[in-house]
């Protein structure tokens, strides 16, 4: 099987764009993901951080990511999101271009999907807390 994708990565060439934040702050998922290039990244960085407006996926870094838990060898972020948002899975899931390759879905199933549509990265949080 190909590498699973992290559904919360930064805008970088080769990442897959799979969702766009709508006016109400929820993510609307694309029917098919779009592999982005440097031109997209450059244009997207001219406004608000692209990670705060779009959802990107790329190969899960596993041990190379601060969210990877060595004890359970899994992504710890999705568990935190599910616990914090506490939404139950719907009978019918919305279309998602990366679901079959998504790390979060493989770990938490439909419950991960139920809690995913409000998630965007806030890169400024890290800047503020690291001062």
TORBAVEX-619785 format. One record per residue (C-alpha): x, y, z. Coordinates in steps of 0.02 Angstrom, whole numbers, plus 50000, padded with zeros to 5 digits. Each point is the difference from the previous one (the first is absolute). Layout:
<recs>
XYZ ...
</recs>
This chain:
<recs>
500005000050000 500585017749964 500455011550144 498545007150096 499725018749986 500005012650140 498455010849971 500755015050089 501595004949912 500705016549940 499885007349826 501534993749908 500344994049824 499394982149981 498685001250138 498214995949954 498675013450018 498414990850053 498935013050089 499555018450001 499315009750147 498305007749964 499285016150070 499334991350156 501724993150043 499654982049951 501014990249875 499204995449835 500884985049927 500504998449818 499414984949900 501804997549945 501575006650082 501165011749904 501884998450014 500655017650028 501585007849932 501125014550051 498965012349900 498444995550101 500985001650162 500705017049952 498305007049950 499124992450152 501265007850119 499555017649939 498475000450114 499584991750163 501064984450029 499424986549879 499924987350141 498655010750080 498944999649841 500374983249919 500314982150053 501554991349934 500584982150015 501684991949974 500864984050055 499884997050187 501725003350074 499704987850145 501515001750117 500485016349914 498445008650066 499725007050174 498244992450004 500644982149975 499844989850158 501374987350019 498994990050128 498564996149883 500945003549837 498595011049937 499505018149976 499555007750166 499225015649922 498444991449934 499604993050171 500145017350077 498875007249866 498684986450022 500045002150189 499885019049991 498645001249868 499064984550055 498944998349843 499254983149958 500164992549827 498575002449879 499244985249909 500555007549834 501695008249985 500305015049888 501114997149850 501855001650038 501354998249869 501294992650120 498954989050117 500684983449936 501785006250032 499675010650155 500984996150160 498605007050109 498654989449915 501084984450013 500195003050187 498295006650053 498864995449855 498435010249968 500205008750169 501555008849933 499005005949849 498605006650111 501255011250091 501055005449851 499025013649911 500455014150120 501854996250010 501235012549926 501805002950052 500445015850095 501855002449970 500035015950105 499644990150159 501704991849992 500845017049973 499145007650151 500324985450116 501824998349953 500475017750054 
</recs>
